[in-house]
Amino acid sequence: MRHTLLILMLLACGMNASAQLTLKSEKGDFEARLIGRALFDGGVFFSDKTALGNSLEVYDVRLGTVVRFLERWTGKIELGFAKSKVSMKDVYIEYSDGKNLFKVGHCFEPFSLEYRIGTSDMKFNGAAVTGTAFGDRRRLGISYTYNCEVLNVSGGVFSDKDIDNTEKDDEGYAFSGRVLYRPYSKGKDIIHVGVSSRFGVQGKAEENKLTYSAGAPSNLIPEKFLKAEVTEAINEWKFGAEVVMVLDKWYFQSEYLMAHVNRRASVENYNGDGWYAQVGYALLNGRYGYNKTSGMATAPGAKSLEILCRYNITNMNDKDSGIMGGKQNDFSIGGIYYFNKYVAAKMSYSLVSLDKYAPVDGKQTFSMIQGRIQLSF
């Protein structure tokens, strides 16, 4: 750990301002760039039943480096320091010839959309609850992506064991895939529709139990208002469908996710699902962009103000299996102002409604106002 930080500090010290924190070899066949972020969050909560204290915290701190070498090779090492704990984030090597990309390491599986978006690029302080509950996670594995003008196809094989789980036992495995089709592409305007799927088999290290959980659309609240513990799990299927539209100053993103767990014959299988839709408009300056490799919209840029709205429903109740993890509806409006390429400010209001099966205080409605100042480079 100390050696990693020392290397990063030496890289930073050896870079001049004109290079924008980038170190290049004399021959130009090697380039290293320092990356990082710091997110300063605050929130005021208006609660019905649960005692939700107002909060200020440094939510996320990242430090890492991206290296490019021999024209087609890229590597990334990034560590997180949130809540005074060190965690491994993206650590991988990839090879790309333009249309074909191979990646190996600790990274996101090619499944879903919202939860794969970086914390500094999310439109609100917290990810959509559906994405948190049923979305992707970083795993150790290998993947392949084919990308062209109208199509993006990704697939991979990953360990199903959480890298933080140090139990020595048989690990599970997972196959993931995502297909995007772009029926409309004109200049920077893009519409894509996509589907994704994930099949996972639990290993003994995971005790054949799956837990789905999520809180409010906030990183400041530790309570898990939705939680479904699925025992006797044999394997898990996840399915997703998504739409992204980038039309000049307008942006739209929507996603449906469903989880299905096959269980032993003595109990019923479990199903949970959810969806969200969010829309944005860029005021003052700039327009939205789109990254064809990742299949994600990009921010409008410096001196721009985004106006945003999102509605989300997440349901962990399944009467047939007898597992009632709760159902949540939430509505959010907000805005982001980009001072420059590196600094932005976010503000949002969210209204959350829970049903009687929610594991924390049952049926209730509460709201929150959140803000964030973020540095990203």
C-alpha positions in Angstrom: 0.0 0.0 0.0 2.7 2.5 1.0 4.7 1.6 -2.1 1.7 2.3 -4.4 1.1 5.7 -2.8 4.8 6.5 -3.1 4.8 5.7 -6.8 1.8 7.9 -7.4 3.3 10.8 -5.5 6.5 10.5 -7.5 4.5 10.5 -10.7 2.7 13.6 -9.6 5.9 15.4 -8.7 7.5 14.6 -12.0 4.8 16.1 -14.1 4.6 19.7 -15.1 1.4 21.8 -15.4 1.5 21.9 -19.2 1.5 18.1 -19.3 -1.7 18.1 -17.2 -0.4 15.5 -14.7 0.9 13.2 -17.5 4.3 11.6 -17.8 5.6 10.5 -21.2 8.6 8.6 -22.4 11.0 10.2 -24.8 10.1 7.8 -27.5 6.4 8.3 -26.9 5.7 4.6 -26.4 4.7 5.0 -22.7 2.4 7.5 -21.0 1.2 7.6 -17.4 -1.5 9.9 -16.1 -2.5 10.6 -12.5 -6.2 10.3 -11.8 -8.3 11.0 -8.8 -11.5 12.4 -7.3 -12.8 13.7 -4.0 -16.5 14.1 -3.3 -17.7 16.3 -0.4 -21.4 15.5 0.4 -23.9 17.1 2.7 -27.6 16.3 3.3 -30.6 17.5 5.3 -33.3 14.7 5.9 -36.9 15.1 6.7 -38.0 11.7 8.2 -41.4 10.2 8.9 -40.4 7.3 11.3 -36.7 6.6 10.9 -34.3 8.9 12.7 -32.2 10.1 9.8 -29.6 12.6 11.1 -28.3 15.4 8.9 -24.9 14.7 7.7 -21.6 16.0 6.2 -18.9 13.7 5.0 -16.1 13.1 2.5 -18.0 10.4 0.6 -15.4 9.2 -1.9 -11.7 9.7 -2.4 -9.9 7.9 -5.2 -6.3 8.0 -6.4 -4.7 6.0 -9.2 -3.0 6.0 -12.5 -3.8 5.2 -16.1 -0.9 4.0 -18.3 -0.8 3.6 -22.1 2.0 1.8 -23.8 3.0 0.3 -27.1 0.1 2.0 -29.0 -2.7 -0.5 -28.2 -2.1 -1.4 -24.5 -3.7 0.3 -21.5 -3.6 -0.3 -17.8 -5.3 1.2 -14.8 -4.7 1.0 -11.1 -7.2 2.8 -8.8 -7.7 2.6 -5.0 -10.5 4.0 -3.0 -10.2 5.6 0.5 -13.9 6.2 1.4 -14.8 6.2 5.1 -11.2 5.8 6.1 -10.9 2.4 4.5 -8.8 1.3 1.6 -10.5 -0.7 -1.2 -9.6 -1.9 -4.6 -11.4 -0.3 -7.5 -10.4 -0.7 -11.2 -7.2 -2.7 -11.5 -6.9 -4.1 -15.0 -4.9 -4.4 -18.3 -6.6 -4.1 -21.7 -5.7 -4.4 -25.4 -7.6 -2.6 -28.2 -7.1 -2.4 -31.9 -10.0 0.0 -32.4 -13.0 -2.4 -32.8 -11.8 -5.2 -30.5 -11.0 -4.8 -26.9 -9.8 -7.5 -24.5 -9.6 -6.8 -20.7 -8.4 -8.8 -17.7 -8.4 -7.8 -14.1 -10.6 -6.4 -11.4 -13.4 -4.5 -13.1 -17.1 -4.2 -13.8 -18.8 -7.0 -15.6 -20.5 -6.2 -18.9 -24.0 -6.0 -17.3 -26.4 -3.2 -16.7 -25.6 0.6 -16.9 -26.3 2.9 -13.9 -24.1 1.2 -11.3 -21.2 1.1 -13.7 -21.1 4.9 -14.0 -18.4 6.5 -11.9 -19.5 8.3 -8.7 -18.3 11.7 -10.1 -20.3 11.1 -13.3 -23.6 10.1 -11.7 -26.4 12.6 -12.2 -27.5 12.6 -8.6 -25.6 12.1 -5.3 -26.7 8.4 -5.2 -27.2 5.9 -8.0 -30.7 4.8 -8.9 -31.9 2.4 -6.2 -32.7 -0.2 -8.8 -29.1 -0.1 -10.1 -27.8 -0.4 -6.5 -30.0 -3.4 -5.8 -29.6 -5.5 -9.0 -26.8 -3.9 -10.9 -23.2 -4.8 -11.7 -20.3 -5.1 -9.3 -16.5 -5.3 -9.8 -15.2 -8.8 -10.1 -12.0 -10.5 -11.1 -12.2 -11.8 -14.6 -11.7 -11.4 -18.4 -13.9 -9.8 -21.0 -14.1 -9.0 -24.7 -15.9 -6.1 -26.4 -16.6 -5.6 -30.1 -17.6 -2.0 -31.0 -18.5 -0.5 -34.3 -20.7 2.4 -35.5 -24.1 0.7 -34.8 -23.3 -2.2 -32.5 -21.5 -2.8 -29.2 -21.2 -6.4 -28.0 -19.5 -7.4 -24.7 -19.1 -10.7 -22.9 -17.0 -12.0 -20.0 -16.2 -14.7 -17.5 -15.8 -13.6 -13.8 -15.3 -15.0 -10.4 -18.6 -14.7 -8.5 -16.8 -14.2 -5.2 -16.4 -10.8 -3.7 -12.7 -9.9 -3.6 -13.1 -8.7 0.0 -14.3 -12.2 1.0 -11.1 -13.9 2.3 -12.8 -17.3 3.1 -10.7 -20.1 1.5 -13.3 -22.3 -0.2 -14.6 -23.1 -3.7 -15.5 -19.9 -5.5 -18.5 -19.4 -7.8 -18.4 -18.1 -11.3 -20.4 -15.9 -13.6 -21.0 -15.2 -17.3 -22.1 -11.7 -18.3 -23.0 -10.1 -21.6 -24.3 -6.8 -22.9 -25.5 -5.9 -26.4 -26.2 -2.4 -27.6 -27.7 -1.4 -30.9 -27.6 2.2 -32.1 -30.5 2.7 -34.5 -29.9 6.5 -34.8 -26.5 8.1 -35.0 -26.0 11.6 -36.5 -23.0 13.6 -35.5 -23.0 13.7 -31.7 -26.7 12.7 -31.4 -27.2 9.1 -30.5 -30.0 6.7 -29.5 -29.1 3.3 -28.2 -31.2 0.4 -27.0 -29.6 -2.5 -25.2 -30.1 -5.8 -23.4 -27.8 -7.5 -20.9 -27.8 -10.8 -18.9 -25.8 -12.4 -16.2 -25.7 -16.0 -15.0 -24.0 -16.7 -11.7 -23.3 -19.9 -9.6 -22.7 -19.5 -5.9 -19.6 -21.1 -4.5 -19.2 -22.6 -1.0 -17.4 -19.4 0.0 -20.6 -17.5 -0.4 -22.7 -20.0 1.6 -25.3 -20.5 -1.1 -27.1 -17.4 0.0 -27.8 -14.2 -2.0 -28.7 -10.9 -0.4 -30.2 -8.0 -2.3 -30.2 -4.7 -0.5 -30.5 -1.0 -1.2 -31.2 2.2 0.7 -32.5 5.6 -0.2 -31.0 7.5 -3.3 -28.3 8.9 -1.0 -24.8 7.8 0.1 -25.2 9.6 3.5 -27.8 7.2 4.8 -26.5 3.8 6.0 -30.0 2.2 6.5 -31.0 -0.5 4.0 -34.7 0.2 3.5 -34.9 -2.8 1.1 -33.4 -6.1 1.9 -34.2 -9.6 0.6 -32.1 -12.6 1.9 -32.5 -15.5 -0.5 -31.3 -18.8 1.0 -30.9 -22.2 -0.6 -29.7 -20.6 -3.8 -28.5 -22.8 -6.6 -27.8 -20.1 -9.3 -28.9 -16.6 -10.3 -30.0 -15.0 -13.5 -30.1 -11.3 -14.0 -31.7 -9.6 -17.0 -31.6 -5.9 -18.1 -32.9 -3.6 -20.8 -31.8 -0.1 -21.3 -32.4 3.0 -23.5 -30.0 6.0 -23.8 -30.8 9.1 -25.9 -28.4 12.0 -26.5 -30.0 14.7 -28.6 -28.0 18.0 -28.4 -28.9 19.5 -25.1 -31.3 16.7 -24.1 -30.4 13.5 -22.4 -32.5 10.5 -21.4 -31.6 7.3 -19.7 -33.9 4.4 -18.6 -33.2 0.9 -17.4 -35.2 -2.2 -16.3 -33.4 -4.8 -14.2 -34.7 -8.2 -12.9 -33.1 -10.9 -10.7 -34.2 -14.5 -10.7 -32.8 -17.0 -8.2 -33.2 -20.7 -8.7 -33.5 -22.4 -5.3 -33.6 -26.0 -4.1 -36.7 -27.9 -4.7 -38.0 -27.5 -1.2 -38.6 -23.8 -1.6 -39.9 -21.5 -4.4 -37.6 -19.5 -6.7 -37.2 -15.8 -6.0 -37.8 -12.8 -8.3 -37.1 -9.1 -7.8 -37.1 -6.2 -10.2 -37.1 -2.5 -10.7 -36.9 0.3 -13.3 -36.0 4.0 -13.4 -36.1 6.8 -16.0 -34.2 10.0 -15.9 -34.0 13.1 -18.1 -31.6 16.0 -18.3 -31.3 19.3 -20.1 -28.1 21.4 -20.5 -28.5 25.1 -19.9 -26.1 28.0 -20.4 -23.4 26.2 -22.4 -22.4 22.9 -24.1 -24.3 19.8 -25.0 -24.3 16.2 -24.0 -21.9 13.7 -25.6 -21.7 9.9 -25.9 -18.9 7.3 -25.4 -19.5 4.5 -27.9 -17.0 2.2 -26.2 -18.8 2.3 -22.8 -22.3 3.1 -24.1 -22.7 6.0 -21.7 -23.7 9.6 -22.0 -21.1 12.2 -21.1 -21.5 15.5 -19.3 -22.0 18.8 -21.3 -18.8 20.4 -20.0 -17.5 23.6 -18.4 -19.8 26.5 -17.5 -22.9 24.3 -18.2 -25.8 23.8 -15.9 -27.7 20.5 -16.0 -31.4 20.3 -14.9 -32.3 16.7 -14.0 -35.3 14.6 -13.0 -35.6 10.9 -12.1 -38.3 8.5 -11.1 -37.5 5.0 -9.7 -39.4 1.9 -8.6 -37.7 -1.0 -6.9 -39.6 -4.1 -5.8 -38.0 -6.9 -3.6 -41.3 -8.5 -2.7 -42.1 -12.0 -4.0 -45.1 -13.6 -2.4 -44.6 -16.9 -4.1 -41.2 -17.4 -2.4 -42.4 -15.9 0.8 -39.5 -13.3 0.7 -40.8 -9.8 1.2 -37.9 -7.4 1.0 -39.9 -4.2 0.6 -40.9 -1.9 -2.3 -39.7 1.6 -2.8 -40.8 4.5 -5.0 -38.6 7.6 -5.2 -38.7 10.8 -7.2 -35.7 13.2 -7.5 -35.1 16.6 -9.1 -31.7 18.3 -9.2 -29.0 20.2 -10.9 -25.3 20.2 -11.6 -23.1 23.2 -12.4 -19.7 22.6 -14.0 -17.3 25.4 -12.9 -14.6 23.9 -15.1 -13.2 20.6 -16.3 -12.3 19.5 -12.8 -14.8 21.0 -10.3 -18.6 20.7 -10.2 -21.4 21.3 -7.7 -24.6 19.2 -7.3 -27.9 19.8 -5.6 -31.0 17.6 -5.4 -34.3 17.0 -3.7 -35.7 13.4 -3.3 -39.0 12.1 -2.0 -39.0 8.4 -0.9 -42.0 6.2 -0.3 -41.8 2.7 1.3 -44.4 0.0 1.7 -45.2 -2.0 4.8 -42.7 -4.7 4.1 -39.7 -2.4 4.2 -37.3 -3.9 6.9 -36.6 -0.5 8.5 -39.7 0.9 10.2 -42.1 -0.4 7.6 -44.4 1.9 5.6 -43.2 5.5 5.6 -42.5 8.6 3.4 -39.5 10.9 3.9 -37.6 13.4 1.8 -34.1 14.9 1.6 -32.1 17.7 0.2 -28.5 16.9 -0.8 -25.5 18.8 -2.1 -22.0 17.9 -3.3 -18.8 19.6 -4.3 -16.6 17.4 -6.3 -13.0 17.5 -7.7 -12.2 15.0 -10.5 -9.1 14.7 -12.6 
